[in-house]
Amino acid sequence: MYRIRFHGRGGQGMKTASRLLGAAFFLEGFAVQDAPRYGAERRGAPIFAYVRAGKSPIFERGIILHPDLVIVADDSLVPVPAAGVMAGLTDRTVLLISTTETADEWRRRLHIHSAILTLPAPREVEDRLELRYVGAECAGAAACLTGHISKKKLERAILGELEGKPQKIIHRNIEMASEGYDRMADHKGLVQEGTLPSAKAYTPPAWIEMPFEAARISSPTIHAGLTSIKVRTGLWRTMRPVIDHRHCRKCWWVCSSSCPDGAISVNEEGAPGIDYDHCKGCLTCVSVCPSHAIKAIPEHQAAAAEEES
């Protein structure tokens, strides 16, 4: 059975990627499972989706703990423990990363013996909806790496899963999936079906003595209100909304009331300001601003501009 995990951020099409790959496997005669798993359902938050495919009925359920292939659409997730990118990797797992770095560089950073392949990371785009096609590229690459899915069945899967969508979107997904498929042509069939570790080889972990502390120290007590302000949700942001006050009409009730996290405040002069520690980058304010005074820029560009100023 093939066990495949897709890792990305909300808005990059990982749920779509798992559905496209699952549908393509099904068209090739495989029994299939595909499903996404969310944490916080917001743009930019880590998300993963998984696909199981085999020639016999699938009785496994739940997340994939021992993947044969792990695909990462956003390389910033690799070092994030909560994203779980590295969970369960073995020497036979293939790791595919969309990145600007080389495979050798990732091997040096991660110190693993797994096969590491790369896809070129998408260029920065002003329209963030363009990033949804990354999922199609990842699905196409995965299809080729298994060696069991033809381009024809992959295209048919896309047509079936995206039925009812505008032809422009369907064509773009087919184009990106085909591009991902071709990029992995030299590694076709590299991913092999895996088996679960034998229970006979299980070694229980060593017993760990935990220190005992008084309840006043160890109990999870909240001593004051407003502690959630210390949770910086802005760490997940990939695009930053920036207010150009030269064009702002100070109709602050539009942007501030539309912000789902209350991250926009208003000063005494009626000018809005954004709390970037708690702005998650949903860009709702950008879409509702009547004067188009709020623009979205890539987070790394904004950070670089702050360092220069």
C-alpha positions as CSV (number, residue, x, y, z in Angstrom):
1,M,0.0,0.0,0.0
2,Y,1.2,3.5,-0.8
3,R,1.1,6.0,2.1
4,I,1.5,9.6,1.0
5,R,1.4,12.8,3.0
6,F,1.0,16.4,1.7
7,H,2.1,19.3,3.9
8,G,1.4,22.9,3.1
9,R,-0.3,26.0,4.4
10,G,-3.9,27.0,4.1
11,G,-4.6,28.4,0.6
12,Q,-1.9,26.3,-1.2
13,G,-4.3,23.5,-2.4
14,M,-3.1,20.6,-0.3
15,K,-6.7,19.3,0.1
16,T,-7.1,19.5,-3.6
17,A,-3.8,17.8,-4.2
18,S,-4.8,14.8,-2.1
19,R,-8.1,14.5,-4.0
20,L,-6.5,14.8,-7.4
21,L,-3.9,12.1,-6.6
22,G,-6.5,9.9,-4.9
23,A,-8.8,10.2,-8.0
24,A,-6.0,9.3,-10.3
25,F,-5.1,6.2,-8.3
26,F,-8.7,5.2,-8.4
27,L,-8.8,5.5,-12.1
28,E,-5.8,3.2,-12.3
29,G,-7.7,0.5,-10.4
30,F,-6.5,1.2,-6.8
31,A,-8.5,1.2,-3.6
32,V,-8.1,4.7,-2.2
33,Q,-8.4,6.9,0.9
34,D,-7.8,10.6,0.7
35,A,-8.6,13.2,3.4
36,P,-7.3,16.5,4.8
37,R,-6.5,17.3,8.4
38,Y,-6.7,20.8,9.7
39,G,-5.4,22.6,12.8
40,A,-6.5,26.2,12.8
41,E,-8.6,26.8,9.7
42,R,-7.1,29.9,8.4
43,R,-5.0,31.0,5.5
44,G,-1.3,30.4,6.1
45,A,-1.8,27.9,8.9
46,P,-0.2,24.5,8.6
47,I,-2.4,21.8,7.0
48,F,-1.7,18.3,5.8
49,A,-3.6,15.8,3.7
50,Y,-3.0,12.1,3.1
51,V,-3.6,9.5,0.5
52,R,-3.6,5.7,0.9
53,A,-3.7,3.5,-2.2
54,G,-3.5,-0.2,-2.6
55,K,-4.7,-3.1,-4.7
56,S,-6.5,-4.7,-1.8
57,P,-9.1,-3.2,0.6
58,I,-7.7,-0.6,3.0
59,F,-8.5,-1.2,6.7
60,E,-6.2,1.5,8.1
61,R,-7.7,4.7,9.4
62,G,-6.4,8.0,10.7
63,I,-3.2,9.9,10.0
64,I,-0.2,8.3,8.3
65,L,2.5,7.6,10.8
66,H,4.9,5.8,8.4
67,P,4.8,7.6,5.0
68,D,6.4,6.3,1.8
69,L,6.3,9.8,0.3
70,V,6.1,13.2,2.0
71,I,5.5,16.2,-0.1
72,V,6.1,19.7,1.3
73,A,4.6,22.7,-0.6
74,D,6.1,25.3,1.7
75,D,9.7,24.7,3.0
76,S,9.2,27.0,5.9
77,L,7.2,24.2,7.5
78,V,10.1,21.8,7.7
79,P,11.6,23.1,10.9
80,V,8.2,23.7,12.6
81,P,7.5,20.8,15.0
82,A,3.8,21.3,15.1
83,A,3.6,20.8,11.3
84,G,4.9,17.3,11.7
85,V,6.7,17.2,8.3
86,M,9.5,14.9,9.6
87,A,7.2,12.6,11.7
88,G,7.7,8.9,10.8
89,L,10.3,9.4,8.1
90,T,12.6,6.4,7.6
91,D,15.5,5.8,5.2
92,R,13.1,4.5,2.6
93,T,10.8,7.5,2.7
94,V,11.1,9.9,-0.2
95,L,10.9,13.6,0.7
96,L,9.9,16.1,-2.0
97,I,10.1,19.8,-1.1
98,S,9.0,22.8,-3.1
99,T,11.9,25.1,-2.3
100,T,14.6,27.6,-3.6
101,E,17.3,25.5,-2.0
102,T,19.0,22.4,-3.5
103,A,18.4,18.8,-2.4
104,D,22.0,18.6,-1.1
105,E,21.5,21.7,1.1
106,W,18.4,20.1,2.6
107,R,20.3,16.9,3.2
108,R,23.0,18.9,5.0
109,R,20.4,20.6,7.1
110,L,18.3,17.6,8.1
111,H,21.0,14.9,8.4
112,I,18.7,12.2,7.1
113,H,19.4,9.3,4.7
114,S,16.0,9.5,3.0
115,A,15.9,10.4,-0.7
116,I,15.3,14.1,-1.1
117,L,13.9,15.7,-4.3
118,T,13.0,19.3,-5.0
119,L,10.5,21.3,-7.0
120,P,11.2,24.9,-7.7
121,A,9.2,27.1,-5.3
122,P,6.6,29.4,-6.9
123,R,7.7,32.9,-7.4
124,E,6.2,35.6,-5.3
125,V,2.9,36.7,-6.9
126,E,0.6,39.7,-6.1
127,D,-2.5,37.6,-6.6
128,R,-2.2,35.0,-3.8
129,L,-4.9,32.8,-5.4
130,E,-2.2,31.8,-7.9
131,L,-0.7,29.7,-5.1
132,R,-3.6,27.3,-5.1
133,Y,-2.1,25.7,-8.2
134,V,0.9,24.5,-6.2
135,G,-1.2,21.6,-5.1
136,A,-1.8,20.5,-8.6
137,E,1.9,20.5,-9.3
138,C,2.6,18.5,-6.2
139,A,-0.1,16.0,-7.1
140,G,1.4,15.6,-10.6
141,A,4.9,15.0,-9.1
142,A,3.5,12.4,-6.7
143,A,1.7,10.6,-9.5
144,C,5.0,10.3,-11.5
145,L,7.0,9.2,-8.4
146,T,4.7,6.2,-7.8
147,G,5.2,4.9,-11.3
148,H,1.6,3.7,-11.6
149,I,-0.3,6.7,-12.8
150,S,-0.3,7.9,-16.4
151,K,-0.6,11.5,-17.5
152,K,-3.8,10.6,-19.2
153,K,-5.5,9.3,-16.0
154,L,-4.1,12.3,-14.1
155,E,-5.7,14.7,-16.5
156,R,-9.0,12.7,-16.4
157,A,-8.9,12.9,-12.6
158,I,-8.5,16.7,-12.7
159,L,-11.4,17.0,-15.1
160,G,-13.6,14.9,-12.8
161,E,-12.6,16.6,-9.5
162,L,-12.8,20.1,-10.8
163,E,-16.0,19.7,-12.9
164,G,-18.1,22.8,-12.8
165,K,-15.1,25.1,-12.3
166,P,-14.2,27.7,-15.0
167,Q,-12.3,26.3,-17.9
168,K,-9.4,28.7,-17.2
169,I,-8.9,27.2,-13.7
170,I,-9.2,23.6,-14.9
171,H,-6.7,24.2,-17.7
172,R,-4.2,25.9,-15.3
173,N,-4.5,22.9,-12.9
174,I,-3.8,20.4,-15.8
175,E,-0.9,22.5,-16.9
176,M,0.7,22.7,-13.4
177,A,0.1,18.9,-12.7
178,S,1.7,18.1,-16.1
179,E,4.7,20.3,-15.2
180,G,5.1,18.6,-11.9
181,Y,4.8,15.1,-13.5
182,D,7.5,16.0,-16.1
183,R,9.9,17.4,-13.5
184,M,9.9,14.0,-11.8
185,A,10.4,12.0,-15.0
186,D,14.0,10.9,-14.0
187,H,12.7,9.5,-10.7
188,K,9.6,7.7,-12.0
189,G,8.7,4.8,-9.8
190,L,11.1,5.8,-7.0
191,V,8.5,5.6,-4.3
192,Q,7.8,2.0,-3.3
193,E,4.8,0.6,-1.5
194,G,5.5,0.3,2.2
195,T,4.6,-2.1,5.0
196,L,4.0,-1.4,8.6
197,P,6.7,-2.2,11.1
198,S,6.4,-5.6,12.7
199,A,5.0,-5.6,16.3
200,K,7.7,-8.2,17.1
201,A,10.4,-5.6,16.5
202,Y,8.8,-3.1,18.9
203,T,11.1,-1.9,21.7
204,P,9.3,-0.2,24.6
205,P,10.8,3.2,25.5
206,A,13.0,3.6,28.6
207,W,11.3,4.5,31.8
208,I,11.7,8.2,32.6
209,E,11.5,9.5,36.1
210,M,9.6,12.8,36.3
211,P,10.2,15.2,39.2
212,F,7.3,15.9,41.4
213,E,6.5,19.5,42.1
214,A,4.0,21.1,44.4
215,A,0.6,21.8,42.7
216,R,1.1,25.6,43.1
217,I,4.0,25.3,40.7
218,S,3.0,22.5,38.3
219,S,-0.8,23.0,37.9
220,P,-1.9,24.9,34.7
221,T,-3.4,27.8,36.5
222,I,-4.4,31.0,34.7
223,H,-3.8,33.8,37.2
224,A,-5.1,36.8,35.1
225,G,-7.3,37.7,32.2
226,L,-6.2,38.9,28.7
227,T,-3.4,36.2,28.5
228,S,-4.3,35.3,24.9
229,I,-2.7,38.5,23.8
230,K,0.7,36.7,24.4
231,V,-0.2,34.2,21.6
232,R,1.3,35.8,18.5
233,T,-0.9,34.5,15.7
234,G,1.0,36.8,13.3
235,L,3.8,34.2,13.2
236,W,1.7,32.3,10.6
237,R,1.3,35.2,8.3
238,T,2.7,34.9,4.7
239,M,1.3,38.2,3.4
240,R,1.2,41.4,5.3
241,P,-1.5,44.1,4.9
242,V,0.0,47.5,4.9
243,I,-1.9,50.8,5.1
244,D,-0.9,53.7,2.9
245,H,-2.2,56.6,5.0
246,R,-1.9,59.0,2.0
247,H,-4.9,57.3,0.5
248,C,-6.7,56.3,3.7
249,R,-10.1,58.1,4.0
250,K,-10.3,57.2,7.7
251,C,-13.5,55.2,7.2
252,W,-12.1,53.0,10.0
253,W,-15.4,51.2,10.7
254,V,-15.0,49.3,7.4
255,C,-11.6,47.7,8.0
256,S,-11.7,47.5,11.8
257,S,-15.1,45.9,12.0
258,S,-14.3,43.4,9.2
259,C,-11.1,42.1,10.9
260,P,-12.0,38.7,12.3
261,D,-9.3,39.0,15.0
262,G,-9.7,42.6,16.1
263,A,-6.2,43.3,15.0
264,I,-7.1,46.8,13.6
265,S,-7.3,49.6,16.1
266,V,-8.1,53.3,15.6
267,N,-6.2,56.3,17.0
268,E,-7.7,59.5,18.3
269,E,-7.4,61.1,14.8
270,G,-9.5,58.2,13.3
271,A,-6.6,56.6,11.5
272,P,-6.5,52.8,11.6
273,G,-3.4,50.8,12.6
274,I,-2.7,47.1,12.4
275,D,-1.3,44.9,15.3
276,Y,1.0,42.6,13.4
277,D,1.6,40.4,16.4
278,H,-2.0,39.2,16.0
279,C,-2.8,39.8,12.3
280,K,-3.0,36.4,10.7
281,G,-2.8,37.7,7.2
282,C,-6.3,36.7,6.0
283,L,-6.3,40.0,3.9
284,T,-10.0,40.7,4.6
285,C,-9.1,44.3,5.2
286,V,-7.4,44.5,1.8
287,S,-10.6,43.3,0.0
288,V,-13.0,45.6,1.9
289,C,-11.0,48.9,1.8
290,P,-13.1,51.3,-0.3
291,S,-10.1,53.5,-1.2
292,H,-7.7,50.6,-1.8
293,A,-5.4,52.1,0.7
294,I,-4.4,48.7,2.1
295,K,-2.1,46.6,0.0
296,A,-0.7,43.1,0.6
297,I,3.0,42.4,0.4
298,P,5.0,39.3,1.0
299,E,6.0,38.9,4.7
300,H,9.7,38.5,4.0
301,Q,9.8,41.7,2.0
302,A,8.0,43.6,4.8
303,A,10.5,42.2,7.3
304,A,13.5,43.2,5.1
305,A,12.0,46.7,4.8
306,E,11.7,46.9,8.6
307,E,15.4,46.0,9.0
308,E,16.5,48.6,6.6
309,S,14.5,51.4,8.3
